[in-house]
Amino acid sequence: MLGLARRAGKLQTGEETVSAMLAEKHARLTVLAEDAGEAVARKVRGLAEGTRQRVLTVPYDKLTLGAALGRPMVSVAAFADVSMALAFAKALPAGTVGAEVLEDLERRVARVRAKRKKN
């Protein structure tokens, strides 16, 4: 799912790029590796705080995320597409994503689909 989203241009990686997405409120779901540095995690969470942007720590290390994306290591990535973010969240092992996060993503997807039908 990560590789597909990246090839579609709907997933960005790296602290600077993701921070810019969060600052501009374009991140629909931000993913942190379980072994991401404390400074990176604090920065990402701080930028998302007070917004509707979600930050999720996944049960994968930087090497595993990097391998999924064809890169050496990835500690943080952000989805720009809410549908892909929801699909990724649903594909994670049970208990990784809280019910409120899934519900929020599902509401956002429904709103986007309704908007598309309207136009």
N, C-alpha and C positions, 0 to 999 in steps of 0.2 A: 504494500500500500504506500509506503514512504517513497519508494523508487518511482512508482507510477505518478504520484503527486508531484515529485520533483521534475520528472520529464515533462509533465503538463504545465510546469511553471507555477504551480499552486503551493509549493513548499520551498521555503528559504532556510538556509542553515548559516550558522556562525553568529557569534555574539553581537557584532556590530550590525549586521543585516537584520537580525531578529529584534534588536533593540530599536532600530529605526522603524520597523513595522509596528512594534508596540507603541512607540511614541506617536505615530501617525494613526493609531487605532485600526490597523489593517490586519492584525493577527486574529484569527478566529479561534485557534487552539495552539498554544505553545507547548512543546514537548521538551522536557529536561531529562537527560540521562541520569540514572541513579547515582552515578559517580561524578556528576558535574561538579565543578569547583564551587565552593561556598560563595565566592564573590560573584560569579556568573549567576547563580541561583538567586542571590539577594537582589542583584540588579534587575533581572527579568521579573521577579515577583514584585519589586518596587514599581516598575513601569506599568505592570498590569493592575496593580492595586487601585481600587476606586473606579475601574472600568469594567466593562462586560467581557473583557478578554480573559480567557481561562488559561491557567498554567497547570500542566500535568507532569508529574514525575513518573516516568515509565520504568518497568522492571528490567531495563536493558542498560548495559554499560556503553561508554563512548565508542568502544571498538565495534560492538554489535550494531549500534545505530549507524556508524560509519560504513560498515560492510553492507548494510541494507541500502545505503545511498551511493556506494561506489567511491567512498572517500576513506582516508586512513582513520580518522576519529571525528565524531560529531557529538558535541555535548548539548547543543540546543538547536531546535528547529521550530519553525512556525508555519502553520497552514494558513493560506490566504483564502481558501475555499471552505465554506462551512459544511458542505456535503461530504467532501473528502475527509474533513476533520471528524465528522460523525462516523463515517465508515471505519476510519482508523480506530477511534475510541471503542467502537463495538467489537473490533477484531482483537482487542487486547484481552489478556486473561481475566477471568471473572474476579471481581473485587478490586481491580486496578483503578477503575473509573467509578466515581461516586454517582449515585442515581441523579442527584441534582445537576451534575455536569451533563449527563446524557439527556436529561429532560430539556435543559437549556439549549443544547445543540439541536435536538429534535424540533423545538419550537422555532429556532432560527431557520432551519431547513424548510419547515412548513411555510414560514413567512416569505422566504425567497421564492418558493414554488408558486405560492399564491400571487406574488408580485409578477412573476413571469407569465402566468396564465392571464392576468389582467391586461398585460401589454400585448 
